[in-house]
Every structure is written in C-alpha cells, then in structure tokens.
Amino acid sequence: MKPNQMKIINGGGIALAGLNDDNDDPVPTPLQTPSGK
C-alpha cells in the first residue's frame, strides 16, 4: 500500500506542480524536487 500511495502522490504532485508552475507558485516547486527523485 505504501508504494501505491507514493505512485499516486508522484503523479498528482507532478501534475499539480506543472499547473502551479504556470501560476508561479513557489509551493509546488520544492514538492516536485523530492517527488521527481
């Protein structure tokens, strides 16, 4: 269940970061860094 949750967070995090990136939000930037790694 832990790996499944991580996958969902990764996918959602990347999608949210991309949308937020357009808004110039500094919150999704740091979240995407650890997610991508």
Jmol script that loads the backbone (N, CA, C; Angstrom):
load data "model"
ATOM      1  N   MET A   1       0.849  -1.201   0.000  1.00  0.00           N
ATOM      2  CA  MET A   1       0.000   0.000   0.000  1.00  0.00           C
ATOM      3  C   MET A   1       0.886   1.252   0.000  1.00  0.00           C
ATOM      4  N   LYS A   2       2.041   1.134   0.614  1.00  0.00           N
ATOM      5  CA  LYS A   2       2.921   2.313   0.686  1.00  0.00           C
ATOM      6  C   LYS A   2       3.419   2.710  -0.708  1.00  0.00           C
ATOM      7  N   PRO A   3       3.859   1.744  -1.508  1.00  0.00           N
ATOM      8  CA  PRO A   3       4.356   2.082  -2.860  1.00  0.00           C
ATOM      9  C   PRO A   3       3.237   2.608  -3.748  1.00  0.00           C
ATOM     10  N   ASN A   4       2.049   2.096  -3.556  1.00  0.00           N
ATOM     11  CA  ASN A   4       0.904   2.556  -4.351  1.00  0.00           C
ATOM     12  C   ASN A   4       0.608   4.017  -4.050  1.00  0.00           C
ATOM     13  N   GLN A   5       0.618   4.346  -2.767  1.00  0.00           N
ATOM     14  CA  GLN A   5       0.323   5.730  -2.364  1.00  0.00           C
ATOM     15  C   GLN A   5       1.395   6.657  -2.937  1.00  0.00           C
ATOM     16  N   MET A   6       2.641   6.204  -2.909  1.00  0.00           N
ATOM     17  CA  MET A   6       3.745   7.038  -3.412  1.00  0.00           C
ATOM     18  C   MET A   6       3.533   7.314  -4.903  1.00  0.00           C
ATOM     19  N   LYS A   7       3.111   6.303  -5.626  1.00  0.00           N
ATOM     20  CA  LYS A   7       2.892   6.478  -7.080  1.00  0.00           C
ATOM     21  C   LYS A   7       1.813   7.532  -7.318  1.00  0.00           C
ATOM     22  N   ILE A   8       0.746   7.451  -6.568  1.00  0.00           N
ATOM     23  CA  ILE A   8      -0.361   8.412  -6.737  1.00  0.00           C
ATOM     24  C   ILE A   8       0.129   9.821  -6.411  1.00  0.00           C
ATOM     25  N   ILE A   9       0.896   9.933  -5.328  1.00  0.00           N
ATOM     26  CA  ILE A   9       1.394  11.263  -4.916  1.00  0.00           C
ATOM     27  C   ILE A   9       2.332  11.801  -6.003  1.00  0.00           C
ATOM     28  N   ASN A  10       3.173  10.915  -6.538  1.00  0.00           N
ATOM     29  CA  ASN A  10       4.127  11.340  -7.576  1.00  0.00           C
ATOM     30  C   ASN A  10       3.368  11.868  -8.790  1.00  0.00           C
ATOM     31  N   GLY A  11       2.424  11.086  -9.280  1.00  0.00           N
ATOM     32  CA  GLY A  11       1.652  11.512 -10.454  1.00  0.00           C
ATOM     33  C   GLY A  11       0.899  12.806 -10.162  1.00  0.00           C
ATOM     34  N   GLY A  12       0.197  12.849  -9.063  1.00  0.00           N
ATOM     35  CA  GLY A  12      -0.573  14.054  -8.714  1.00  0.00           C
ATOM     36  C   GLY A  12       0.353  15.234  -8.463  1.00  0.00           C
ATOM     37  N   GLY A  13       1.458  14.975  -7.790  1.00  0.00           N
ATOM     38  CA  GLY A  13       2.402  16.065  -7.479  1.00  0.00           C
ATOM     39  C   GLY A  13       2.943  16.689  -8.751  1.00  0.00           C
ATOM     40  N   ILE A  14       3.345  15.845  -9.696  1.00  0.00           N
ATOM     41  CA  ILE A  14       3.915  16.370 -10.951  1.00  0.00           C
ATOM     42  C   ILE A  14       2.850  17.168 -11.707  1.00  0.00           C
ATOM     43  N   ALA A  15       1.634  16.628 -11.756  1.00  0.00           N
ATOM     44  CA  ALA A  15       0.546  17.306 -12.487  1.00  0.00           C
ATOM     45  C   ALA A  15       0.233  18.643 -11.819  1.00  0.00           C
ATOM     46  N   LEU A  16       0.169  18.633 -10.487  1.00  0.00           N
ATOM     47  CA  LEU A  16      -0.151  19.871  -9.750  1.00  0.00           C
ATOM     48  C   LEU A  16       0.987  20.871  -9.926  1.00  0.00           C
ATOM     49  N   ALA A  17       2.207  20.375  -9.868  1.00  0.00           N
ATOM     50  CA  ALA A  17       3.373  21.268  -9.983  1.00  0.00           C
ATOM     51  C   ALA A  17       3.349  21.948 -11.354  1.00  0.00           C
ATOM     52  N   GLY A  18       3.033  21.189 -12.392  1.00  0.00           N
ATOM     53  CA  GLY A  18       3.002  21.772 -13.739  1.00  0.00           C
ATOM     54  C   GLY A  18       1.943  22.871 -13.824  1.00  0.00           C
ATOM     55  N   LEU A  19       0.777  22.609 -13.268  1.00  0.00           N
ATOM     56  CA  LEU A  19      -0.296  23.613 -13.320  1.00  0.00           C
ATOM     57  C   LEU A  19       0.072  24.823 -12.462  1.00  0.00           C
ATOM     58  N   ASN A  20       0.647  24.545 -11.299  1.00  0.00           N
ATOM     59  CA  ASN A  20       1.019  25.634 -10.390  1.00  0.00           C
ATOM     60  C   ASN A  20       2.197  26.414 -10.967  1.00  0.00           C
ATOM     61  N   ASP A  21       3.051  25.723 -11.705  1.00  0.00           N
ATOM     62  CA  ASP A  21       4.225  26.389 -12.294  1.00  0.00           C
ATOM     63  C   ASP A  21       3.761  27.583 -13.138  1.00  0.00           C
ATOM     64  N   ASP A  22       2.655  27.390 -13.826  1.00  0.00           N
ATOM     65  CA  ASP A  22       2.126  28.486 -14.660  1.00  0.00           C
ATOM     66  C   ASP A  22       1.734  29.674 -13.788  1.00  0.00           C
ATOM     67  N   ASN A  23       1.307  29.361 -12.581  1.00  0.00           N
ATOM     68  CA  ASN A  23       0.878  30.424 -11.657  1.00  0.00           C
ATOM     69  C   ASN A  23       2.071  31.012 -10.907  1.00  0.00           C
ATOM     70  N   ASP A  24       3.255  30.442 -11.149  1.00  0.00           N
ATOM     71  CA  ASP A  24       4.459  30.952 -10.470  1.00  0.00           C
ATOM     72  C   ASP A  24       4.340  30.725  -8.962  1.00  0.00           C
ATOM     73  N   ASP A  25       3.885  29.528  -8.598  1.00  0.00           N
ATOM     74  CA  ASP A  25       3.737  29.215  -7.159  1.00  0.00           C
ATOM     75  C   ASP A  25       5.013  28.555  -6.638  1.00  0.00           C
ATOM     76  N   PRO A  26       5.597  29.081  -5.574  1.00  0.00           N
ATOM     77  CA  PRO A  26       6.833  28.517  -5.012  1.00  0.00           C
ATOM     78  C   PRO A  26       6.568  27.260  -4.181  1.00  0.00           C
ATOM     79  N   VAL A  27       5.307  26.955  -3.941  1.00  0.00           N
ATOM     80  CA  VAL A  27       4.995  25.774  -3.121  1.00  0.00           C
ATOM     81  C   VAL A  27       5.207  24.472  -3.901  1.00  0.00           C
ATOM     82  N   PRO A  28       4.725  24.356  -5.128  1.00  0.00           N
ATOM     83  CA  PRO A  28       4.873  23.124  -5.911  1.00  0.00           C
ATOM     84  C   PRO A  28       6.305  22.886  -6.357  1.00  0.00           C
ATOM     85  N   THR A  29       7.104  23.931  -6.438  1.00  0.00           N
ATOM     86  CA  THR A  29       8.492  23.776  -6.893  1.00  0.00           C
ATOM     87  C   THR A  29       9.260  22.821  -5.980  1.00  0.00           C
ATOM     88  N   PRO A  30       9.281  23.064  -4.675  1.00  0.00           N
ATOM     89  CA  PRO A  30      10.018  22.194  -3.749  1.00  0.00           C
ATOM     90  C   PRO A  30       9.375  20.815  -3.623  1.00  0.00           C
ATOM     91  N   LEU A  31       8.091  20.745  -3.863  1.00  0.00           N
ATOM     92  CA  LEU A  31       7.391  19.462  -3.762  1.00  0.00           C
ATOM     93  C   LEU A  31       7.747  18.564  -4.943  1.00  0.00           C
ATOM     94  N   GLN A  32       7.952  19.173  -6.098  1.00  0.00           N
ATOM     95  CA  GLN A  32       8.272  18.389  -7.293  1.00  0.00           C
ATOM     96  C   GLN A  32       9.702  17.864  -7.212  1.00  0.00           C
ATOM     97  N   THR A  33      10.595  18.604  -6.573  1.00  0.00           N
ATOM     98  CA  THR A  33      12.001  18.190  -6.484  1.00  0.00           C
ATOM     99  C   THR A  33      12.121  16.811  -5.831  1.00  0.00           C
ATOM    100  N   PRO A  34      11.569  16.613  -4.638  1.00  0.00           N
ATOM    101  CA  PRO A  34      11.669  15.316  -3.960  1.00  0.00           C
ATOM    102  C   PRO A  34      10.821  14.252  -4.658  1.00  0.00           C
ATOM    103  N   SER A  35       9.749  14.666  -5.274  1.00  0.00           N
ATOM    104  CA  SER A  35       8.864  13.711  -5.952  1.00  0.00           C
ATOM    105  C   SER A  35       9.575  13.124  -7.167  1.00  0.00           C
ATOM    106  N   GLY A  36      10.229  13.982  -7.942  1.00  0.00           N
ATOM    107  CA  GLY A  36      10.929  13.523  -9.144  1.00  0.00           C
ATOM    108  C   GLY A  36      12.053  12.560  -8.772  1.00  0.00           C
ATOM    109  N   LYS A  37      12.717  12.836  -7.664  1.00  0.00           N
ATOM    110  CA  LYS A  37      13.846  11.974  -7.260  1.00  0.00           C
ATOM    111  C   LYS A  37      13.282  10.642  -6.788  1.00  0.00           C
TER     112      LYS A  37
END
end "model"
wireframe off; spacefill off
backbone 0.3
color backbone group
